[in-house]
Amino acid sequence: MYFKVNKGTPLFDSLMAVYEKIKKSRTMVKELEKEVGADGSSSDNHYLAGRINAFHFKNYKSPGENWMSMQGKFSPWYMPRSSKKFAKENKELFDKLAAIPRVDTKLLMEPLGLTGLQAYSANGSLVVFSRPRLEWYPEYVILTFPDEITYSPVDGMEEILGSVYKELKKVTPLEF
């Protein structure tokens, strides 16, 4: 199911406020990734942005003794160590991690009238739906929901056909 939310509606304004929070958080994450020499990071699924679980390093080598592997010896995922031995050395980095605003999924779910997870069967597998896919554009927001879930659109949303969705996607989306 595809839905469009047009600019000028209260729902659009709510979604754009979430977008701005995500953008701010992701900018801070990218700055910290660059500072520590990482080429990316992973985040917690309960947040739209801001909760870093690990930093990714392309060369699979530890960035230093004060970092620990998150997935074993041959993993590119690392986090700074929090043990007493490295607490002083890593304090500034932990302070920077704590300063990154976390954008909770609830900020997105509440304006859309979504209250929890929904499960459905797809090709014999159980799939858990946690949130729609959103694409932000200057004049509208597009939301994509799996057809298998039960969802009633809220005020400000209009359901659109797949062909309309494809046309709307031709416009350049907003960047994070």
C-alpha angles and dihedrals in degrees: 000000000000126000133185126207114196127216113259096046125108089238091055089051091051092049092047090052088055090047091054091051091049091048093051092047094047091049090055091047092051091049091052092046089054092046094054094040096248123144094212146337141223125234139204115271091226090067130061089212144344107049107104116198097176144347121239120226116191096212094057089230124127112254088223147325089278090065128078131207114248096203108027139284098313098044128116091211118098141165129191113264117253098196120123090255091064101025095103094043093049099038095100091049092048089048089054091048090050091049093060107101114241115222107209119215088233089073088066100035100052098059088048093053093244117142107173150343124310124202127206138168121253122176091339094309129109111240123193116209114207105164141350124258111256129200117189121211129172094254103028147007123232120210124194122200127179111258089231097067127083111242134158114199119238127227111297096034126106123190113234135194123252090249091056089047090055091051093048090052091062089077116088109259124226114270128235 
